[in-house]
Amino acid sequence: MEAIQLGKIEKPSDCHAPEVSKQTGFPSAATHYMEATIDLNKELSRHRDATFFVRIQGQTWAKLGVKDQDVLIIDRSLKPHRRSLILAVDEGSFVLHRMGDVLGKEALVLWGVVTYIIHRTV
């Protein structure tokens, strides 16, 4: 058997080199006005680890301004104030109350304070 020496493998000179994309046409007049998108978690949650989102079904709490399909943002780390809207547990069920209205109800267990109510407009 005969050994053949082929030599060093060379890199081809005409290979494709990726380039930075080039803008074509007129530049947008608003490029220097671009802003970051709004992060609702960052804007509406003070304590991210203690914040929960709850969707309401039914008209049970319409008198409190909470409608069917609303989303409540609830912060479990906050202490309620005198007129805070709270989510509580009453005999195993979640209920909404104003803090001043529940002074005599000792069976309620505070679950969290409602910080925002998001209504659907359509």
N, C-alpha and C positions, 0 to 999 in steps of 0.2 A: 504494500500500500504506500502510496506516495503522499506526503504532506505538502499542502499548498499554502503559502502565506499570502493572505489577501490584503493585508495592510490595515491601516487605521480607518475606522468609519468616520466619515466627515458629515457635519451638519449641513443640510442643503441651504443654500443662500437665499432661495426664493420662498421661504416659509411665511405664513401669515402672521403679522404682528397686530394684536388688538390695540386700538387707539381709543382715546377719549372721544365720546360722542361730540359731534360738532353741531351747533345750533344753526338752523337754516331759516331764512325768512327774517321778518322783523321781530325784535325782542318784545316781550310783553311789557307794557308800560307799568304793570302792577307788580313786577317781580320784586321790587324793593319794599312792597307793602305786604308781602306774604307773612302770615301769622300762623302760629301753631294751632292745631285744632283744640277745641275745648274738651277737656276731660271732665265729664260730669262727676266721676268718682272723686276727683281732686277738688272740684268746686263745691260739692254738696256733702262731702264726708269729712267731718273734723277728726274722727278717730276711725281710720279705715278698718282696723281689726275688730272693732266693736259695732260696725254699721251693717245693717241688714235691710234688704228691700223686700217688701211684702205687697202682693197684689190683692186688692179687695174684690170680693164677689158679692153682689147684692146691694140693696139700698138700706141695709140695717142702720148704718151710721150717717145717713144723709143729714140729719140734724146737726152733726158735728162738721159738716162741710166735706165729708168723704163720700164719693159716689162710686157706683159700680165700675170696676176695672181701673180704679185709681191705684197708683203705686205709692206706698208709704215708705219713707226713708226713716229708719229707726236706729237711734244710737243708744246702745245698752250701757255706755259708760257715763252718761249724763245723769245728774240728779234733777228730778222734776221740780219746777217752780209751782207757784200757787195755781196758775191757769194753764199749765202744760197739758198738751194732749198726750196721753200715755197709752201704751199697749200693755194690758195686764192679762193674767191668767185667772179665770174665775171658774172653779169647779172643773178644771181640765179643758176649758175652752178659752180662746183668745177673745178679748173684748176691748173696745176703745172707750176711754172716759176722759173727761177733763179732770185735772187733779183736784180741784176744789169740790167736785161733785162726789168724790169717793171717800170722803173722810170717815163716814160711818161704816163702810164695808170692809170688814177685817178679813174676809175670805180671799180678797184679791191679792195676787202676788205681782208686783211690778216687773214687767219684762223689759221695757225700754221706753224711751221718750221719742215721740214722733217729731222729727226736725223739719221735714218737708212732705208735702202732699203733691204728687204730680198728677194733674188731670189730663185726660185725653180731650181734644177739642173737636174731633169729628166723630 
